[in-house]
Amino acid sequence: MINHLPVLIIIVPLMGAILCPLISYYSPEWGKKTVIGALFASFVMSVMQLVNVAERGEPVHYWMGGWNPPYGIEFVIDGVNAVMIAMVAAIGAMTALFSSPFEEANPKHRFRSAGYYSILCFLAIGLLGMSSTGDAFNLYVFMEIVSLAGYGLIAIGEEKAPVAAFRYLLTGTIGACMYLMGVGFLYSATGTLNMADMAVRLQDVENMTVIIIAMACLVVGLGVKMALFPLHGWQPAAHSYAHHAADPMIAGIMIKIPAYAMFRFFFCIFDESLPMMGAVHKIVGVMAVCGILFGSLKALRYHKYNKILAYSSIGQVGYIALGFAIGNFYGIAGAVLHIVSHAFMKTGLFYTSAALKYKYHIEYTDDLGQVYRKMPVTSLTLVTLALSMVGLPPFAGFFSKWYLALGAIQNGQYFYVAVLVASSLLGAIYFFRIFEKLFMGEETEMEDRYPAAEHGGKELPLRIMIPLLMAAAMIIALGLGNSLVVDFIEKTVLEVFLA
Amino acid sequence: MIIESLRPLAAVAVSLLAAVLIMICGNRVKPDVREGITLGAAVIKALLVFSMVPAVLAGNEYYCSPWEIVDGISLAFRTDAAGMVFACVASGLWIVTSIYSIGYMRGHHEKNQTGYFAAFAVCLSSAIGIAFAANLITFFIFYEMLTIATYPLVSHYRNDSAKASGRKYLAYTLISGQLFFAAIVTVYVKYGTLDFRAGGFIEAGSMGQTAMLLLFILMLGGGAVKSGLMPLHGWLPSAMVAPTPVSALLHAVAVVKAGAFCVLRIVWFVFGAESAAWCGGGRLLTWLAAATIILSSLIAMRKDNLKARLAYSTIGQLSYIILGIGILAPYSVTGAAFHIVAHAFLKITLFMCAGAIYVTTGLSEISTMGGLFKRMPVTCVCFTAASLGIAGLPLLAGFVSKMNIIRGAFMENKLFFVAVLVAAALFALSYLIPVVRIFFGKEISSPVINEGGEASPAMLVPIVITAVVSFILGVMPNAGPQLYNLAVMAAQGGGPIG
C-alpha cells in the first residue's frame, strides 16, 4: 500500500466526495461522516507519506497507470510538497469536523449538507492534487477543481456572497487562463508537460521570448490565485462573505497552494541561468512589498473582523512572495515555512471568527467587549494566533520572519527587512486593537445561541473547540520545532541551487 | 568548567508552568490555592537559582541547550556571573513581591487577579530566561515574551488611561524590539554566531565605523527603551496607572532591569569594550545617560504624586547603570552590575511603601502625607532608609555600586562623569528628603492619618525584608549569595575571583 500512497491520498477523499451525496439521500448524518472519515484517512496517509519521504531521503515518484513520464502523468513527492500535502489534509479534516455544527443549523438539511460536504471535500482534493502532481497541465486541472469548489463554497455564504463568488469567478477564470497560457507557451517551447522533463529541456530552448511570455503569464495567473497584490481584488470580499465554516479553509490554504506552485515554477522548472529570471524576482519582490504594506495598512481601516483578517492575508501572502523574490536558501525556507505557519494561523483565526458568529453572531470587533469571559478557549486561540501573526516569539510567525530576514540580509536586501519590520508593527496595531476590545471593551448585550449552561458548561461544541485548539497547538509546535521543518525541506530546496 | 544541567531550564520553566496552572485553575479554585501556586513557584525558582550560585562563584557555568530553535542555532541557557546577578535579584524579589501582591491586591479588592498573577509569573520566567540566555536569539525570545507579558499588567485597570498607557508601552517596546530583531539578524549574517562571549565577538574595524554605530544603536534601542533612557523613557511614567506591585515589578525587578541587563549583555558580551569605544557607541551611551540622570532628577523634584516621583527617580537610577556600562571600565561595569542589585532592593522598598500608604490610607500625593509617621512608623522608617540608599549614602547598598562607578570613571579620566554622579547623588537627596521631612513633620495634612494603624502584615513584612537586605548589602556586599563577587566576575569576564 505504501507504494500507492501518493494517489490514495487523493482517491480516498475523491470516493468520499462522490459517495457523500448518494449516502446523504438515505442518511445525511452518514454522508457527513463519509467525508470526514475520508479526509481523516487522507490525513493519516499523508503523515505516513511524510515519514516515508523522510526515511527514503529522496523523492517518491508515482506513475499514474504505470505510464512512465514524460508521457504519463506523474506524482512527485519530495520534501517540500510532502509537508504541503500533510498540511492540506490536516486542515481539510479539521475543517470538515468544524463544519458539522454549522450545517446542523440548516433547515433544508439533506441536500444542502450533502452538497456542502461534497464540495468541501472537492476543495481538499483539488489542493492535494495541486501539491502532489509533477505535471504542469495536471496542476491546471486540479486548480480548476479548487476554483469550482471555491466558487460554490463562497456563493453559499452570507447575503453578499453570490456577488463575491461571481467576482472571484471572473478574476479566477482569467487567472486560470493565464496559467494555462503560460503552460501552453512552455509546452510549445519544450514539447513536454512533465515538470522535471521541462526543466531539463528548457536548457536547450533558444527562443527566449516564448519563455519570457510564459513567465509573465505564470506570474499573473498564479498571482491572481494567491491574491498577490495588485491581483488581489477578488479576495477580501470572498474571504469575508464565504460560508462561515468553509471560510477557514478558503482563507487558510486556497491561496497558499498556488504560492507553492509558484515555488515549483520559479525554482524547480526555471533556474537562475535563464535571462530575465532576476527581473522576474525583482518584479515579484515589488509586488510582495506593495502587498505587504497595502494589506497591513488596509486592515487598519476595518472594524469587521473578517475584513481585517482578509486584508492581513494579502500582506502575509506578500511575505511568501518576498521569500521567492529573495530567492536564496533561507528566503525559500522562510517562504515555505510561512506557507505552512500562515495556513494554520489564518485557518485558526477564521475558526475563531466562525466560532464568534456561531455563539453570538459577532461580526464587528466593536462587539467583542469582554467576550473572553464567555469564550475563554476561543479567546486564548485568538491571542496565540494573533501574536504569531504579528511575528512575536516563540510562535511560528516569528520564525518564518526570521528566515526571511536572514535570507534578505544575506543578499544585502536591507529594504526587505525594513518592510518586514514595518509590517510586523502594523500588524501589532490591528491585532492589539482587537485585544483591547476583547479584554477591555465594554460588554454588549448579545443573544447566546449556545448557552454553556445547557451544554455541560462548554462554551462551544467540541467539534468546534478541538479544531480551534489544534490550530493554536500547531502554531506553538511549528514555532518551537521550526528547525525540524527546515531540515526536512532542506534537501529539496538545496537541490534547486545545485541544478 | 561547563556543567551540563537542566537546572537553568527548570528555573525558567517553573514559573511558566505556574502561569499555565493559574490560568487553568482561574477563578475555579479559592484565591488561597491560586496564590499558593504563585508562592510555591517563586520559592522553587529561587531555590533553583540560588543552588547554582556556589558553582558559578567557583568559576563554573551551568549549560543547557534543549533543542535547535532555528536552523543552526540552539535554544541555549548558560549561567555566567552576569546572568546570575540578575537571576538572583529577580527570583529573590519575586517571593517578596508575591507576598506583597497578595496583601495589596486583596487589600485593594482588585479585579482580574487571575490574569494578574499569571502574567506576573510569565514576566518572571522571561526575566530568568533573559538572565540565562546564552545567545542572542534565546535572549530575544524571552525579551519579547517579557514585553507581551507586561502589557496586561500595565493596562490592568482596563479603563481609558490604562489603555492609553498600554498602547504607549507597546509602541515603545515593540518598535524597539523589531529594530533589535533586524540588528540580531544582521549580526548573525555578518559574524556567523550569536553566542555571548565575555569581551564580545564583534571586532573593531570589522565593518565601517558609521555602520557599526548604527548597528550598536539598533541593538541597544530595545535595552534603552526598557531601561527608560531619555529620550526613550516616555512609557515609564505613564505606566504608573498600573497597580503598585506592578510598578514595583516594572521598576525594580523585571522590566527596567531587563533593559539595563540587555545593555550590559550587548555592550560587554556582544560588542566588547574595544568595539564599543571604537564605533563611538560607548560615548553616546554615557552622554545620554548623564543627561538622563540630571533631567530626570529635575523632573522628579516637581512631581507631587509619590509614584510619579519614584518613576522619574527610577529613570535616573537606571541611567547610572547605563553610565557605568558606557564608561567601559571594569570597575564601572562592576558598579553597574551591582547597581542592578542595589537599586532593585532600594526601589522596590520605596514602591512597596508607596503602595502600602495608598492601600492603607488612600493617599497618593506627597503634599497630603504630612505627619504620616504617626500612623505608619515602620513604613516611614523603611522609606527613609531606602531614600538615603538611593542617594548613595554609605552603609546602604547604593553606596557600593556608585563608588565603583565613580572609581571606574576616575580611572578612565572621565572627570565630567564623576561630577555628574556626585551631583546626581545630591539631586536624589533633594527629591527624596523632602518626602521624608513631610512624613516626619508635625503638621498633619489629612484626617485619615489620625485613624487606623499600619499596613497589613502581608505588605509590611516584605517592606521590612527588602529594607533590611538593602542595609545588609550596604555593609557586607558579599553577604548571602556573594552578589558583589558575581558582579566583579561579570565585569572581568568570568573566572573565579583569585
Chai-1 contact restraints between the chains, C-beta under 6 A:
chainA,res_idxA,chainB,res_idxB,connection_type,confidence,min_distance_angstrom,max_distance_angstrom,comment,restraint_id
A,L392,B,E144,contact,1.0,0.0,6.0,A-B,restraint_1
A,P393,B,I141,contact,1.0,0.0,6.0,A-B,restraint_2
A,P393,B,E144,contact,1.0,0.0,6.0,A-B,restraint_3
A,P394,B,I141,contact,1.0,0.0,6.0,A-B,restraint_4
A,W402,B,V70,contact,1.0,0.0,6.0,A-B,restraint_5
A,A405,B,V185,contact,1.0,0.0,6.0,A-B,restraint_6
A,L406,B,V185,contact,1.0,0.0,6.0,A-B,restraint_7
A,I409,B,V185,contact,1.0,0.0,6.0,A-B,restraint_8
A,I409,B,T186,contact,1.0,0.0,6.0,A-B,restraint_9
A,I409,B,V189,contact,1.0,0.0,6.0,A-B,restraint_10
A,Q410,B,V189,contact,1.0,0.0,6.0,A-B,restraint_11
A,V417,B,A182,contact,1.0,0.0,6.0,A-B,restraint_12
A,V421,B,Q178,contact,1.0,0.0,6.0,A-B,restraint_13
A,V421,B,A182,contact,1.0,0.0,6.0,A-B,restraint_14
A,S424,B,Q178,contact,1.0,0.0,6.0,A-B,restraint_15
A,L425,B,Q178,contact,1.0,0.0,6.0,A-B,restraint_16
A,A428,B,L174,contact,1.0,0.0,6.0,A-B,restraint_17
A,E436,B,K163,contact,1.0,0.0,6.0,A-B,restraint_18
A,M440,B,R158,contact,1.0,0.0,6.0,A-B,restraint_19
A,M440,B,K163,contact,1.0,0.0,6.0,A-B,restraint_20
A,S483,B,E68,contact,1.0,0.0,6.0,A-B,restraint_21
A,S483,B,V70,contact,1.0,0.0,6.0,A-B,restraint_22
A,S483,B,D71,contact,1.0,0.0,6.0,A-B,restraint_23
A,V486,B,D71,contact,1.0,0.0,6.0,A-B,restraint_24
